Amino acid sequence: MNNHPQTMSSSIFRFGALVLCVVFVGSDVGIGTAADGPPAGKSKGPLIEQAAALRMALLSPDPAVRVEAVRALPHNAAARLLRPELLAALKDSNGEVREWAATVLGPQGADAVDAVPQLIVQLQSDSVNKARETAARALGRIGKATPTERRAIPALEKAATDDADSVVRVVALGALALIEPDSRARIDAVAAYLTHADPLTRMKAAHSLGYLMEKAQSSGPAIARVLQQ
């Protein structure tokens, strides 16, 4: 990863500009997920074949092969055919596999509710920061899609205050805001991280607010001020 300040600043600016677009107009944009499946009229044959190949890769004894397989699944309709393998991947010995398994399961929303217990374990105890971060985000997206699913709230609240990594803390706050989008206090808690000293943490705060779309419109000017710094 390139940590040169100028490069990071430029990347954050571009990312933040995209978030601002989502915050202000996202409610008017159709955003699909892997759970939507193939477009109407398209054959499922190639999708099934792709899923079969990825299933074999996810079961490979080589962690590098498993990582490449799970990294191929975001925004991929084959992911909905591989939910059992993705649930198993949350317990993989490789942290990057666990990280990406959570990333893939989150957008499946209510269909991935069976992943909630293991995602909570991952958030609470995984030694890999990115794995805890993606678990928190996945719990938020699943909770948003399943209003009666509240099991993750205590774990998210604890992570939001106690996790050693500021990125995990702000993503946990963002997940709580997704689950309770009408709570001004939840949204304000995320927005407070827009002034954090760490640039990556500020970017993750903007990202979390972007998920809230029109609910976070009032935070648009704060995001813009961060980008001007």
N, C-alpha and C positions, 0 to 999 in steps of 0.2 A: 504493500500500500504506500502510495506517495503521500507523505505528511508535510510536504513543503507548504508553508502558510499561504502563499499566494494561490497555489493550486487548490488547496482545501477551500479557501475563501471563494474562489471562482465556482467550484463544484457546489458549494452550499448556496451560492446565489442562484445558479441555474435550478437547483432542486427546489429552493424556496419559491422561485417564480412559478414553477409548476404547481406547488402547493397552493399558492394564492389563487391560481386559476381554478383549482378544485374547490377551494373554500367558497369562492364567489359564484361559480357557475356549475359546480359539480352536480347539483341537484337536477340540472337540465341535461346531463350527459349520461348516456346509457353505459354502465360499467358492467361487463360480464365477468364471470368467474369460470374456473375449470369445471365447476359443478353443473354449468349450463349444458354441457355436452356438445356434440357436433352440431353445426347449423342444420336447419330443417332441410330434408331432401338429400343429405349426405350419407353415404354408406358408412355403417359402423364397422365393417370388416377390417379396414386398415387400422382403426382405432384399437380393436381387440388384439390385432397382431402386435401393435406397438406396446400395448399394455403387457402382453405376454413376454415380450423381450425385456421390458423394464422390470417385470416381476422377477425374472431370472437374475437380472443384474442386482436387484435389491437383496437377493438371497446369496449373493456371491461371498465367498470367504475372504475376498480381497477388499479391504476397506476403501481403497481408491475407486474400485468399480462401483461400490455402493454409493459413494459420494457423488460420482458422476451421474448415476441413475436418479438419485433423489433431486439433484440440482436440475435435472431435465423436466421435472414435473410441475413447477409453478406455471400457471396459465396454460396447462396442458390438460385437455379433456380426459386423457387416459388416467389421470389421477383419481377420478371417481371410481374407477374399476380396481384400484389398488389400495383401498382403504385398510383392509386387514394388514397388508404389508407395511403401510405407513404407520399404523398403530404399533406394530412390532418394532419399527425403526425408531420410535421414541425411546426404546430401551437399548438401542445399539451401543456397542462399546466405543464407537467413534463419535466424538462431540459434534463434528460437522454434519454427520448424518442426522443426529438428533435435532440439530439446529434447523436443517432444511425440512425434515419431516414435519415439524411444527409449522413452518412457513407454508407448506403445502396443505396441511389439514385446516388451518384457520379459515381460508376462503370457502371451504365446504360448508361452513355454517352449521345449521341444525343437523345436517347429515353426519357431522363429525362429533356429535355430542358424546359418543362413547369414548372419545379421546380425553375428555375433561379430567378424569382422575389422574392419568399419567402426565398430562400437561401440568397439573398442579404440582405433582412430584418434581417434574423438571424445573419448574419455576422456583420451587423451594430449596432444591438441593443440588442442582447440576453445577459442576465445577467450572463449566464453560460459560462465560458471560453471554455470548451470542445465543447459546441454547436457552438460557433463562429469558433473554430478551424476546426471542421468537415465541417461546411458550406463553409469555404474557400477552403478546399481540394476538396469538391464536385464541387464547381464552376470551379476549375482548370481542373478537369477531364471532366466535361461536355464541357467546353470551348475547350479543346484539341480535343475532338471528333466532335466538331461543329465549324469549323474555322470561320464561319460568325457570331457566337455568341460572341458579345463583350460587352454586357451590364454590365458584372460583373467587368470589368477592373477598372473603377473609384473607386468602393467600395473596391476592393482588394488593390489598391494603397493606399487608405486612411488607411485601416487596417494595411498595411505593415509599415506605419510610425507612426500611432497614437494609435493603440491598446495598452492598458496597459499591456497586457500579451505578453511576448517575444515569447512564443510558437505560439500564433496566428499570430504575426508579421512575423515570419519566414515561417509559413505554407502559409500565404497570398503571400509572395514572391515566394514560390515554385509554387503556383497556377498560378501566373503571368508568371513564366518561362515555365510552361506546355502549357499555351495559346500561348506564343511567344517563342518557343524552339530555334529559331535561334538567339535570342538576347543574346549576350555574357554578356551584362550588367545585364540582369535578372538573369542569372546563377551565375554570380559573386556575386550578392547581396545575394543570398542564401548561397553560399560558405563562405561568410564573417561570418556567424553565426556558423561556425564550431569551432570558437575560443571563442564563448560566454562563460561567466562565469558559466551559468546554464547547468548542464549535460543533463537535459531533452531537453533543447532548442538545444543543439548540436546534440542530437540524432534525433530530428525532422528535423534539417537541413540535416543530412545524409539521412533520410527517403525521404525528398523532392528531393534531388539529385538522389536518387535511381529511382524515377519515371521517371527521364529524360534519364535514360539508357545511350546510347552511347554519347549523347549530353554532359554528365557530366563526361566523362572519364578523363578529365584533372584535375578534383577535387579528383580523387582517392587517390593520394598521400596525400592530405590534410586530407581526411577522415582517412587514415592510421595513420597519425601523431596524430590526436585527440585520436585515440584508444590506442596509446602508452602512453598517459599522465596519 
